[in-house]
Amino acid sequence: MSAVIRFLHLEEVTRRSELAILIGLGIMESFSWTLIKPMLPLFATSLGAKELLIGAIVAVPPLLQVFTRIPSGAAAVRYGKRRMIFLSFFLTTAGALVLTLTKSVALIFPAQMLLALGESMFWPANWAYVTSLAPRNKQGTIVALVMGVQGVVGLLLPYVGGRIFDTYGFWVNGLIYVTAGITGIILATRLPKVEPASTRPAAAPGVAGPAAVPGRRNSRVGARALLARRTILVAAFSGSIVFFSWGISGAFYSIYVKEGLGFTATTVGILLTWQSAFNTLARLGFAQMAHRVRIERTLFVMTLANALPMMLLPWLRTLPLLMVVAAITGLSSGVVPISIKTLYANATDDKERSVAMGIDGVAMNIGSLASPIVAGAAAQAIGIPSTFFFGNLLTIIALFASRRLIDRPGFVRAISGREPEVPPAEDDEVEDLVDRPTVAAGQGS
């Protein structure tokens, strides 16, 4: 860990044992994405579920998290991040146990509810804790580092999950997730009771930086008021848009590959592992360059890079072509979440950040909620392949439209109840002035 810290110029991070524990906790929680969610649609299909019902199953977690992410972020501020992380793994373990034991489609729904509540408690507290360990100009780097290490550890898990599904059945996937949940409970007890405050440096003299924007209080700000900040709006819209696209893939990609193209669940796992390899490479590469790139511009480009290849899926029927798309989407999906969380972290102080990460969860889950249900109905009407095309076309249209909407003061006032806090040009200027010492040290472009 020390060598990695030096390589990424994160010497300011002194609480490295906590960072290591948080990385481990993220790995345990990410078993949901690597072992469970890719195979869950296939499991539901094996129990007789049709496309629309599968879409409803996939939509349960985002439906609950739309209402619970922000309260969970606020609870992390009030009761402590450590306590929320600890409680989250009890819910995660319970949900995984239900999935392990169930042989009925109906029981998948309560299992998904428990897993969703566990995620709602975990991620706002986890990312607020992680970003509080680094100064503002290195928050993108530390987010990329954490995601990159998690990606390396979980690189083969999609393949393993597919292989297990073909050989033993879904219950073994669930049992492994139960073990991960118990491990998370143990790791959470190792976090110190005294949590770190933000290590962000003050803004440059005479500059209205994130800690000193006119009209902004240094006490905790409500979730709605945070939407007056352009950076928060960009991150929120981007999260909803990209997760709309990912929601379609999460619900129907494995079914398309296995049932539509005639491959096995193991092949699905191979494709997802291949995608994970590029996802991890992107995360580790971004960790080295995060302080030198325009985060908002990078987010826009990578969201496009994710949607365009997915539109081509209806015409791709061979494994090599599917691997090309998996590689491109792996690179983009590695950068997008890091960029989004960096925007939230840069726009808030320590007392606001858990709430902002709750907004992150709500925004993502709005997209994740809409797409499986809409795609499920579309898949039954026009087929799964066409759903990939039209769903991602809608994603691209929404991406361009959102950027125009965000810059309208009337829209900002309507959703936040406040005047826009920082105009776009000033936001960039603040970032440059705060990061200037890093550029002077030869680490900038």
C-alpha positions in Angstrom: 0.0 0.0 0.0 2.8 2.4 0.8 4.4 2.0 -2.6 1.1 2.7 -4.3 0.5 5.8 -2.1 3.9 7.2 -3.2 3.3 6.3 -6.8 0.1 8.3 -6.8 1.5 11.1 -4.8 -1.0 10.6 -2.0 1.5 11.1 0.8 -1.0 13.5 2.5 -3.1 10.4 3.3 -1.9 9.4 6.8 -4.8 7.2 8.0 -3.8 4.4 5.7 -5.0 1.5 7.9 -8.5 3.0 7.6 -8.1 3.3 3.8 -7.2 -0.4 3.6 -10.2 -1.4 5.7 -12.5 0.8 3.5 -11.1 -0.9 0.4 -11.8 -4.3 1.9 -15.3 -3.3 2.8 -15.9 -2.1 -0.7 -14.7 -5.4 -2.1 -17.1 -7.3 0.1 -20.0 -5.1 -0.9 -19.1 -5.3 -4.6 -19.7 -9.1 -4.6 -23.2 -8.0 -5.3 -22.2 -6.6 -8.7 -19.7 -9.3 -9.6 -21.3 -12.5 -8.4 -25.0 -11.9 -7.9 -26.5 -9.3 -10.2 -25.1 -10.6 -13.5 -26.6 -14.1 -12.8 -29.8 -12.9 -11.1 -31.8 -12.5 -14.4 -30.7 -16.0 -15.4 -31.8 -17.4 -12.1 -35.2 -15.7 -12.4 -35.5 -17.1 -15.9 -34.8 -20.6 -14.6 -37.6 -20.1 -12.1 -40.0 -19.2 -15.0 -40.0 -15.4 -14.8 -40.7 -13.4 -18.1 -39.1 -10.2 -19.3 -41.4 -7.8 -17.6 -41.1 -9.6 -14.2 -37.4 -9.7 -14.5 -37.4 -6.0 -15.1 -39.5 -5.6 -11.9 -37.0 -7.7 -10.0 -34.1 -5.6 -11.2 -36.0 -2.4 -10.4 -36.6 -3.2 -6.7 -33.2 -2.0 -5.4 -33.3 1.4 -7.2 -36.9 1.9 -6.2 -36.1 1.6 -2.5 -32.8 3.5 -2.8 -34.5 6.5 -4.4 -36.2 7.0 -1.0 -33.4 5.8 1.3 -30.1 7.0 0.0 -30.4 10.6 1.1 -31.8 9.7 4.6 -28.9 7.2 4.9 -26.4 9.9 4.0 -28.0 12.3 6.6 -27.9 9.4 9.2 -24.2 8.9 8.5 -23.7 12.6 9.4 -25.8 12.3 12.6 -24.9 8.9 13.9 -21.5 8.3 12.3 -20.2 6.7 9.1 -18.7 3.7 11.0 -22.0 2.8 12.5 -23.9 3.0 9.2 -21.3 0.8 7.5 -21.5 -1.7 10.3 -25.3 -1.9 10.2 -25.3 -2.1 6.4 -23.6 -5.5 6.4 -26.1 -7.1 8.6 -28.8 -6.2 6.0 -26.6 -7.3 3.2 -25.9 -10.7 4.9 -29.6 -11.3 5.5 -30.5 -10.5 1.9 -27.8 -12.8 0.6 -29.0 -15.6 2.9 -32.6 -15.3 1.5 -31.2 -15.5 -2.1 -29.2 -18.6 -1.1 -32.2 -20.5 0.3 -34.9 -19.4 -2.1 -36.5 -21.5 -4.8 -39.3 -19.1 -5.6 -39.5 -16.0 -7.7 -41.6 -14.3 -5.1 -38.8 -14.6 -2.4 -36.3 -12.8 -4.7 -38.2 -9.6 -4.0 -37.7 -9.4 -0.2 -34.1 -10.5 -0.8 -33.6 -7.6 -3.2 -35.1 -5.2 -0.6 -32.7 -6.3 2.1 -29.7 -6.0 -0.3 -30.9 -2.5 -1.4 -31.3 -1.2 2.1 -27.8 -2.5 2.9 -26.3 -0.7 -0.1 -28.2 2.5 0.8 -26.6 2.5 4.2 -23.1 1.6 3.0 -22.2 3.6 -0.1 -22.9 7.2 1.1 -21.0 6.6 4.3 -18.2 4.7 2.6 -17.5 7.3 -0.1 -17.8 10.2 2.3 -15.3 8.4 4.6 -12.9 7.7 1.7 -12.8 11.2 0.2 -12.4 12.7 3.7 -8.9 11.0 3.8 -7.5 13.1 1.0 -7.2 16.8 0.2 -9.5 18.2 -2.5 -7.1 18.1 -5.4 -6.5 14.4 -4.7 -10.0 13.2 -4.1 -10.4 11.9 -7.7 -7.1 10.0 -7.2 -8.2 8.3 -4.0 -11.6 7.4 -5.4 -9.8 5.9 -8.5 -7.3 4.1 -6.3 -10.1 2.5 -4.2 -12.1 1.4 -7.2 -9.0 0.2 -9.0 -7.9 -2.1 -6.1 -11.5 -3.4 -5.8 -11.5 -4.1 -9.5 -8.2 -6.0 -9.4 -9.5 -8.2 -6.5 -12.8 -8.8 -8.2 -11.5 -9.2 -11.7 -12.3 -12.9 -12.2 -15.5 -12.9 -10.1 -17.9 -12.5 -13.0 -16.3 -15.6 -14.7 -16.3 -17.5 -11.4 -20.0 -16.6 -10.9 -21.0 -17.8 -14.4 -19.0 -21.0 -14.0 -20.6 -21.7 -10.6 -24.1 -21.0 -12.0 -23.6 -23.5 -14.8 -22.0 -26.1 -12.6 -23.7 -25.9 -9.2 -26.6 -23.4 -9.4 -27.3 -19.9 -8.2 -27.4 -21.0 -4.5 -23.6 -21.2 -4.3 -23.3 -17.7 -5.6 -25.6 -16.6 -2.8 -23.6 -18.6 -0.2 -20.4 -16.8 -1.3 -22.1 -13.5 -0.9 -23.2 -14.5 2.6 -19.6 -15.2 3.5 -18.6 -11.7 2.0 -21.3 -10.1 4.2 -20.0 -11.8 7.4 -16.5 -10.7 6.5 -17.8 -7.1 6.0 -19.3 -7.2 9.5 -15.9 -8.2 11.0 -14.0 -5.6 9.0 -16.4 -2.8 10.0 -15.6 -3.4 13.7 -12.0 -2.5 12.9 -12.8 1.0 11.8 -11.9 3.5 14.6 -14.7 5.2 16.5 -13.2 8.6 15.8 -13.7 9.5 12.2 -11.5 11.9 10.2 -12.6 15.4 9.2 -12.0 16.6 5.7 -8.3 17.3 4.8 -9.3 19.7 2.0 -7.0 22.8 1.9 -8.6 26.2 2.0 -9.3 28.1 -1.2 -6.7 30.4 -2.6 -6.8 34.0 -1.1 -9.6 36.1 -2.7 -11.2 33.0 -4.3 -14.7 31.8 -3.5 -13.8 28.2 -3.2 -15.9 25.2 -2.1 -15.5 26.2 1.6 -16.3 29.9 1.1 -19.0 30.4 -1.6 -21.1 33.4 -0.9 -24.3 32.4 0.8 -23.1 29.0 1.7 -23.1 27.9 5.3 -20.4 25.8 6.9 -23.0 23.8 8.7 -24.8 20.9 7.0 -26.9 21.9 4.0 -30.1 20.1 3.0 -30.1 17.9 -0.1 -32.3 20.1 -2.1 -30.1 23.2 -1.4 -27.1 21.4 -2.7 -28.7 21.2 -6.1 -28.0 24.9 -6.5 -24.4 24.0 -7.2 -23.7 23.4 -10.8 -21.2 20.6 -10.1 -23.7 18.7 -8.0 -26.3 19.0 -10.9 -23.9 17.8 -13.5 -23.0 14.8 -11.4 -26.6 14.0 -10.6 -27.9 14.2 -14.2 -24.9 12.2 -15.4 -25.5 9.5 -12.8 -29.2 9.1 -13.8 -28.4 9.0 -17.5 -25.6 6.5 -17.4 -27.4 4.2 -15.0 -30.4 4.2 -17.3 -28.1 2.6 -19.9 -26.5 0.3 -17.3 -30.0 -0.7 -16.0 -30.9 -2.1 -19.5 -27.6 -4.1 -19.6 -28.0 -5.3 -16.1 -31.5 -6.7 -16.7 -31.1 -8.2 -20.2 -27.4 -8.5 -21.3 -26.9 -12.0 -19.8 -30.3 -13.1 -21.2 -29.3 -11.8 -24.6 -26.0 -13.6 -24.7 -27.3 -16.9 -23.3 -30.8 -17.2 -24.6 -30.6 -15.0 -27.7 -27.2 -15.9 -29.0 -26.9 -19.5 -27.6 -23.9 -19.1 -25.3 -23.6 -20.3 -21.7 -23.6 -18.5 -18.4 -19.9 -19.2 -18.3 -19.5 -17.2 -21.5 -21.5 -14.4 -20.0 -19.0 -14.5 -17.1 -16.1 -14.4 -19.5 -17.4 -11.3 -21.2 -18.1 -9.5 -17.9 -14.6 -10.5 -16.7 -13.1 -9.1 -19.9 -15.1 -6.0 -19.4 -13.9 -5.8 -15.8 -10.3 -6.1 -16.9 -10.6 -2.9 -19.0 -12.7 -1.3 -16.2 -9.9 -1.9 -13.8 -7.2 -0.6 -16.2 -9.2 2.6 -16.6 -9.5 3.1 -12.9 -5.8 2.6 -12.2 -4.9 4.8 -15.1 -7.3 7.5 -14.0 -5.8 7.3 -10.5 -2.5 8.5 -12.0 -4.0 11.3 -14.1 -7.1 12.4 -12.1 -5.5 15.7 -10.9 -4.6 16.6 -14.5 -7.9 16.2 -16.3 -11.1 18.2 -16.6 -13.5 15.9 -14.7 -16.7 17.3 -16.1 -15.5 17.0 -19.7 -14.1 13.5 -19.2 -17.5 12.4 -17.7 -19.3 13.7 -20.8 -17.1 11.9 -23.2 -17.0 8.6 -21.3 -20.8 8.6 -21.0 -21.0 8.8 -24.8 -18.4 6.1 -25.2 -20.5 3.8 -23.1 -23.8 4.4 -24.9 -22.7 4.3 -28.5 -21.2 0.7 -28.6 -24.3 -0.6 -26.7 -26.5 0.7 -29.5 -24.7 -1.8 -31.8 -25.5 -4.9 -29.8 -28.5 -6.0 -32.0 -26.0 -6.5 -34.9 -23.3 -8.2 -32.9 -23.6 -12.0 -32.8 -20.1 -13.3 -32.5 -17.9 -13.5 -29.4 -15.0 -11.4 -30.8 -17.4 -8.5 -31.6 -19.0 -8.8 -28.2 -15.5 -8.6 -26.6 -14.8 -5.4 -28.5 -17.9 -3.8 -27.1 -17.1 -5.1 -23.6 -13.6 -3.6 -23.8 -14.9 -0.1 -24.8 -17.7 -0.1 -22.2 -15.3 -1.4 -19.6 -13.0 1.6 -20.1 -15.9 4.0 -20.0 -17.6 2.5 -17.0 -14.3 2.5 -15.1 -14.0 6.3 -15.5 -17.6 7.5 -15.2 -18.3 6.6 -11.5 -14.9 8.0 -10.4 -15.7 11.3 -12.2 -19.2 11.5 -10.7 -18.0 10.9 -7.1 -15.1 13.3 -7.6 -17.5 16.1 -8.6 -19.6 15.5 -5.5 -16.6 15.4 -3.2 -15.1 18.6 -4.7 -18.4 20.5 -4.4 -19.0 19.8 -0.7 -17.3 20.1 2.7 -17.1 17.3 5.3 -20.5 18.0 6.9 -22.2 18.0 3.5 -20.5 15.1 1.8 -22.5 12.1 3.1 -25.7 13.9 2.0 -24.2 14.6 -1.4 -23.3 10.9 -1.8 -26.9 10.2 -0.9 -27.9 12.5 -3.8 -25.5 10.4 -5.9 -27.3 7.3 -5.0 -30.8 8.7 -5.6 -29.7 10.1 -9.0 -28.2 6.7 -10.1 -31.2 4.8 -8.9 -33.7 7.0 -10.7 -32.0 5.9 -13.9 -31.7 2.3 -12.7 -35.4 2.2 -11.8 -36.7 3.6 -15.0 -34.7 1.4 -17.4 -35.5 -2.2 -16.3 -39.2 -1.5 -16.2 -39.4 0.4 -19.5 -36.9 -2.1 -21.1 -38.8 -5.1 -19.8 -42.0 -3.9 -21.5 -40.1 -3.0 -24.7 -38.3 -6.4 -24.7 -41.6 -8.2 -24.7 -43.0 -6.0 -27.4 -40.1 -5.5 -29.8 -37.5 -7.9 -28.5 -34.4 -7.5 -26.3 -31.9 -6.5 -29.1 -34.0 -3.5 -30.2 -34.3 -2.4 -26.6 -30.5 -2.0 -26.4 -30.6 0.3 -29.5 -33.5 2.5 -28.6 -32.6 2.7 -24.9 -29.0 3.9 -25.5 -30.2 6.3 -28.2 -32.5 7.8 -25.5 -29.4 8.0 -23.2 -27.4 10.1 -25.7 -30.3 12.5 -26.3 -30.8 12.9 -22.6 -27.1 13.6 -22.1 -27.0 16.5 -24.5 -30.4 17.9 -23.3 -29.3 17.8 -19.7 -26.3 20.1 -20.3 -28.6 22.8 -21.7 -31.0 22.4 -18.9 -28.4 22.6 -16.1 -27.3 26.1 -17.3 -30.7 27.6 -17.1 -31.0 29.7 -13.9 -34.8 29.2 -13.8 -34.4 25.4 -13.7 -31.9 25.6 -10.9 -34.2 27.9 -8.8 -37.1 25.6 -9.4 -35.4 22.4 -8.1 -33.2 23.9 -5.4 -35.2 26.9 -4.2 -32.0 29.0 -4.4 -30.1 31.1 -6.9 -27.3 29.2 -8.7 -24.2 29.4 -6.4 -21.3 29.1 -8.8 -21.4 30.0 -12.6 -19.6 27.5 -14.9 -16.6 29.7 -15.7 -16.0 30.5 -12.0 -16.2 26.9 -11.1 -13.3 26.0 -13.5 -11.3 29.0 -12.2 -11.6 27.8 -8.6 -10.4 24.4 -9.5 -7.4 25.8 -11.3 -6.4 28.1 -8.4 -6.8 25.4 -5.8 -4.8 22.9 -7.7 -2.1 25.3 -8.8 0.5 24.0 -6.3 0.2 20.5 -7.9 0.8 21.9 -11.4 3.8 23.9 -10.2 5.3 20.7 -8.8 5.5 19.3 -12.3 2.5 16.9 -11.9 0.1 18.9 -14.1 -0.2 19.2 -17.8 
